[in-house]
Amino acid sequence: MSCVGQQLIRVNFYPPQALKAVSGVGPKFALEIVQVRESAGNFDPETLHILIRRPFTDREKEFLDFLTSKGLFSRP
C-alpha cells in the first residue's frame, strides 16, 4: 500500500482518487469500488478483501478505516 502521508483511508467515505492508495487498486477498480459501495452499502474488511482478491498486509490493516457512513444504507 502506498500510504501518502501515512493517513487513514476511509473506505466508506473517500472518492476513487483516494482509494487508489490501496495496493493493487488502480483508477478503474477504485471507481468500481465506489459504485459498489453506493449501490450495496458500506464495506467491511472482509468484503473489500474479497473484491481485491488478496489478504491485507498488517500495514494495510493499520491504514484502512471502515467507519460506517450513515449516508449509505446498511446491509442486513
C-alpha distances in whole Angstrom, upper triangle without the diagonal:
4,6,9,12,10,12,11,11,14,14,18,18,16,17,15,14,12,10,9,6,5,4,8,9,12,15,17,15,14,17,18,16,18,21,21,21,24,26,25,24,21,18,18,15,17,18,14,14,17,16,12,15,13,12,9,8,10,8,6,10,11,9,10,14,16,19,22,23,27,27,26,28,27,27,30
4,6,9,8,10,11,11,14,15,18,18,16,16,15,13,11,10,9,5,6,7,10,11,12,14,17,16,14,18,19,18,19,22,23,22,25,27,27,25,23,20,20,18,20,21,17,17,20,18,15,18,16,16,13,12,13,10,9,13,12,10,12,15,18,20,23,24,28,27,27,29,29,29,33
4,6,5,6,8,8,12,13,17,17,14,15,15,13,10,10,10,6,8,9,13,13,14,16,19,18,15,19,20,18,19,23,23,21,24,27,26,25,22,20,19,17,20,21,17,18,21,20,17,20,18,17,14,13,13,9,9,12,10,8,10,13,16,18,21,22,25,26,25,28,28,29,32
4,5,7,9,10,13,15,18,17,14,15,15,12,10,11,11,7,10,12,15,14,15,16,20,19,16,19,22,20,20,24,25,23,25,28,28,26,24,22,22,21,24,24,20,21,24,22,20,23,21,21,17,16,17,13,12,15,13,10,13,15,18,20,23,23,26,26,26,30,30,31,34
4,5,9,11,14,17,19,18,16,17,17,15,12,14,14,11,13,15,18,18,19,20,23,22,19,22,25,22,22,26,27,25,27,30,30,28,25,23,23,22,25,26,22,23,26,25,23,26,24,23,19,18,17,14,14,16,13,11,14,15,19,20,23,23,27,27,27,31,31,32,35
4,7,9,12,15,18,17,15,17,18,16,12,14,14,10,12,14,17,17,19,20,23,22,19,22,24,21,22,25,26,24,26,29,28,26,23,21,21,19,22,23,20,20,24,23,21,23,21,20,16,15,14,10,10,12,10,7,11,12,16,18,21,22,25,26,26,29,29,30,33
4,6,9,12,15,14,12,15,16,14,10,12,13,10,12,14,18,17,18,19,22,21,18,20,22,19,19,23,23,21,23,26,26,23,20,19,19,17,21,21,19,20,23,22,20,23,22,20,16,16,15,12,11,12,10,7,9,10,14,14,18,18,22,22,23,26,26,27,30
4,6,9,12,11,10,13,14,14,10,11,13,10,11,14,17,16,18,19,21,19,16,19,20,17,17,21,21,18,20,23,22,20,17,15,15,14,18,18,15,17,20,20,18,21,20,18,14,15,14,11,9,10,8,5,6,6,10,11,14,15,19,19,20,22,22,23,26
4,6,9,9,7,10,11,11,7,7,10,8,8,12,14,13,15,15,18,16,12,15,16,13,13,17,17,15,17,20,19,17,14,12,13,12,16,16,13,14,18,16,15,18,18,17,13,14,14,12,9,10,10,6,5,6,8,10,13,13,17,18,17,20,20,21,24
4,6,5,6,9,11,12,9,8,12,11,11,15,17,14,17,17,18,16,13,15,16,12,12,15,15,12,14,17,17,14,11,10,11,12,15,15,12,15,18,16,16,19,19,18,15,17,17,15,12,12,11,8,6,5,6,7,9,10,13,14,14,17,16,18,21
4,6,6,9,10,11,9,7,11,11,10,13,15,12,15,15,16,13,10,12,13,9,9,12,12,9,12,15,14,11,8,7,9,9,12,11,9,12,14,13,13,16,16,16,14,16,16,15,12,12,13,10,7,6,6,8,9,9,13,13,12,15,15,16,19
4,6,9,11,13,11,10,14,14,14,17,18,15,17,17,17,15,12,13,13,10,8,11,11,7,9,12,11,8,6,6,9,11,13,12,11,14,16,14,15,18,19,19,17,19,20,19,16,15,16,13,10,8,6,7,6,6,10,10,8,11,11,13,17
4,7,10,12,10,10,13,14,14,18,19,16,17,16,17,16,12,13,14,11,9,12,13,9,10,14,14,11,9,10,12,14,17,16,14,17,19,17,18,21,22,21,19,21,22,20,17,17,17,14,11,9,9,8,8,7,10,9,9,13,14,16,20
4,7,8,6,7,10,11,12,16,17,14,14,13,15,14,10,11,13,10,8,12,13,11,12,15,16,14,12,12,14,15,18,16,14,17,19,17,17,20,21,21,18,20,21,19,16,16,17,13,11,10,11,11,12,10,14,13,13,16,17,19,23
4,6,6,7,9,11,12,16,16,13,13,11,12,12,8,8,11,9,7,10,12,11,11,15,16,15,14,14,16,17,20,18,15,18,20,17,17,21,22,22,20,22,23,21,18,19,19,16,14,14,14,15,15,13,16,14,14,17,19,20,24
4,5,5,6,9,11,13,13,9,9,7,8,8,5,5,8,8,6,9,12,11,12,15,16,16,15,14,17,17,19,17,14,17,18,15,14,18,19,20,19,21,22,20,17,19,20,16,14,15,15,17,17,16,19,17,16,19,21,21,25
4,6,6,8,10,13,13,10,9,7,10,10,7,8,12,11,10,13,15,15,16,19,20,19,18,17,19,19,22,20,17,19,20,17,16,20,21,22,19,21,22,20,17,19,19,16,15,16,17,19,19,18,21,20,19,23,24,25,29
4,5,6,8,12,13,10,10,10,12,12,8,10,13,11,11,14,16,14,16,19,20,18,16,15,17,17,20,18,15,17,19,17,16,19,19,20,17,18,19,17,14,16,16,12,11,12,14,16,17,16,20,19,18,22,22,24,27
4,5,6,9,10,7,8,8,11,9,6,9,10,8,9,12,13,12,14,17,17,16,14,13,14,14,16,15,11,13,16,13,12,16,16,16,14,16,17,15,12,14,15,11,10,11,12,15,16,16,19,18,17,20,21,21,25
4,5,7,8,5,5,6,9,8,6,9,11,10,11,14,15,15,17,20,20,19,18,16,17,16,18,17,13,15,17,14,12,15,16,17,15,16,18,16,13,15,16,13,12,14,16,18,20,19,23,22,21,24,24,24,28
4,6,9,7,8,10,13,12,9,13,15,13,14,17,18,17,20,22,22,21,19,17,17,16,18,18,14,15,18,15,13,16,16,16,13,14,15,13,10,13,13,10,10,13,15,18,20,20,23,23,22,25,25,26,29
4,6,6,8,11,13,11,9,13,14,12,13,17,16,16,19,21,20,20,17,14,15,13,15,15,11,11,14,12,10,13,12,12,10,11,13,11,8,11,12,9,9,12,13,17,19,19,23,23,22,24,24,24,27
4,6,8,12,13,11,11,15,15,14,16,19,19,19,22,23,23,22,20,17,17,15,16,16,12,12,14,13,9,12,10,11,9,10,13,11,9,12,14,12,11,15,17,20,22,23,27,26,25,27,26,26,29
4,6,10,11,9,10,13,13,12,15,17,17,18,21,22,22,22,20,17,18,16,16,16,12,11,13,11,7,10,9,11,11,12,15,14,12,15,17,15,14,17,18,22,23,24,27,27,25,27,26,26,29
4,7,8,6,6,9,10,9,12,14,14,15,18,19,19,19,18,15,17,15,16,15,11,12,13,10,8,11,12,13,12,14,17,16,13,15,17,15,13,16,17,20,21,21,25,24,22,24,24,24,27
4,6,5,6,9,10,10,12,14,15,16,18,20,21,21,20,18,20,18,20,18,14,15,16,13,11,14,15,17,16,18,21,19,16,19,20,18,16,19,19,22,23,23,26,25,23,26,26,26,29
4,6,5,6,9,10,11,12,14,15,17,19,20,20,20,18,21,20,21,19,16,18,18,15,13,17,18,20,19,21,23,22,18,21,22,19,18,20,20,22,23,22,25,23,22,25,26,26,29
4,5,5,6,9,10,11,12,14,16,17,18,19,19,18,20,20,21,18,15,17,17,13,13,16,18,20,20,22,25,24,20,22,24,21,19,21,21,23,23,22,25,23,21,24,25,24,28
4,5,5,6,9,10,10,12,14,15,16,17,17,15,17,17,17,14,12,13,13,9,9,12,14,17,16,19,22,21,17,19,21,19,17,18,18,21,21,20,23,22,20,22,22,22,25
4,5,5,6,9,10,11,13,14,15,15,15,13,16,15,17,14,11,14,14,11,10,14,16,17,16,19,21,19,16,18,19,16,14,16,16,18,18,17,21,19,17,20,21,21,24
4,5,5,6,9,10,11,12,14,15,15,14,17,18,19,16,13,16,16,13,13,16,19,20,20,22,24,23,20,21,23,20,17,18,17,19,19,17,20,18,16,19,20,20,24
4,5,5,6,8,10,11,12,13,14,13,16,16,17,13,12,14,14,10,11,14,17,19,19,22,24,23,20,21,23,20,18,18,17,19,19,18,20,18,16,18,19,18,22
4,5,5,6,9,10,10,11,11,9,12,13,14,11,8,11,12,8,10,13,15,17,16,19,21,21,17,18,20,17,14,15,13,16,15,15,18,16,14,16,16,16,19
4,5,5,6,9,10,10,10,10,13,15,16,13,11,15,15,12,13,17,19,20,19,22,23,22,19,19,21,18,15,15,13,15,14,13,15,13,11,14,15,15,19
4,5,5,6,8,10,11,12,15,17,18,14,13,16,16,13,15,18,20,22,21,24,26,26,22,22,24,22,18,18,16,18,16,15,16,14,12,14,15,15,19
4,5,5,6,7,9,9,12,14,14,11,10,14,13,10,13,15,18,19,19,23,25,25,21,21,23,21,17,17,15,16,15,14,16,14,11,12,13,12,16
4,6,5,5,6,7,10,13,14,10,10,14,14,12,14,17,19,19,19,22,23,23,19,19,21,19,15,14,12,13,11,10,12,11,8,10,10,11,14
4,6,6,8,10,14,16,17,14,14,18,17,15,17,20,22,23,23,26,27,27,23,22,24,22,18,17,14,15,12,10,12,9,7,9,11,12,15
4,6,9,11,15,17,17,14,14,18,17,15,18,20,23,24,24,27,29,29,25,24,26,24,21,20,17,17,15,13,14,12,9,9,11,10,14
4,7,9,12,15,14,11,12,16,15,13,16,18,21,22,22,25,27,27,23,22,25,23,19,18,15,16,13,12,13,12,8,8,8,7,10
4,7,10,13,14,11,12,16,15,14,17,19,21,21,21,24,25,25,22,20,22,21,17,15,12,12,9,9,10,9,5,5,6,6,10
4,7,10,12,9,10,13,14,13,16,18,19,19,18,21,22,22,18,17,19,17,13,11,8,9,6,7,9,9,6,7,6,7,11
4,7,8,6,6,10,11,10,12,15,16,15,14,18,18,19,15,14,16,15,11,10,7,9,8,9,12,13,10,11,9,9,12
4,6,5,6,9,10,11,13,14,15,13,13,16,16,17,14,12,14,14,10,9,6,9,9,11,14,15,13,13,11,10,13
4,6,5,6,9,10,11,12,12,10,9,12,13,14,11,9,12,12,8,9,7,10,12,14,17,19,16,17,15,14,16
4,6,5,6,9,10,10,10,9,10,13,14,16,13,11,15,15,12,13,10,14,14,17,19,21,18,18,15,14,15
4,5,5,6,9,10,11,11,12,15,17,18,15,14,17,16,13,13,11,14,13,15,18,19,15,16,14,12,14
4,5,5,6,8,9,10,9,13,15,16,12,12,15,14,10,11,10,13,14,15,18,19,16,17,15,14,17
4,6,5,6,6,6,7,11,13,14,11,11,14,14,11,13,12,16,17,19,22,22,20,20,18,17,19
4,6,5,7,8,10,14,16,18,15,15,18,18,15,16,15,18,18,20,23,23,20,20,19,16,18
4,5,8,10,12,15,18,19,15,15,19,18,15,16,15,18,18,19,22,22,19,19,18,16,19
4,6,8,9,12,15,16,12,14,17,16,13,16,15,19,19,21,24,24,21,22,21,20,22
4,7,9,13,16,17,14,15,19,18,16,18,18,21,22,24,27,27,24,24,23,21,23
4,7,9,13,14,12,13,16,16,15,17,17,21,22,24,28,28,25,26,25,23,25
4,6,9,11,10,10,13,14,13,16,16,19,21,23,27,28,25,26,24,22,24
4,7,8,6,6,10,10,9,13,13,17,19,22,25,26,24,25,23,22,25
4,5,5,6,9,10,11,14,16,19,22,24,28,29,27,28,27,26,28
4,5,5,7,9,10,13,15,18,21,24,27,29,27,29,27,26,28
4,5,5,7,9,12,15,18,21,23,27,28,27,29,27,27,30
4,5,5,6,10,12,15,18,20,24,25,24,26,24,24,27
4,6,5,8,10,13,16,19,22,24,22,24,22,22,24
4,6,8,11,13,17,19,23,24,23,25,24,24,27
4,6,10,12,15,17,21,22,21,24,23,23,26
4,7,9,12,14,18,19,18,20,19,20,22
4,6,9,11,15,16,16,18,17,18,20
4,6,9,12,14,13,14,13,14,17
4,7,9,12,11,13,12,14,17
4,6,9,8,10,8,11,14
4,5,6,8,9,12,15
4,5,7,8,12,14
4,7,9,13,16
4,6,9,13
4,7,9
4,6
4
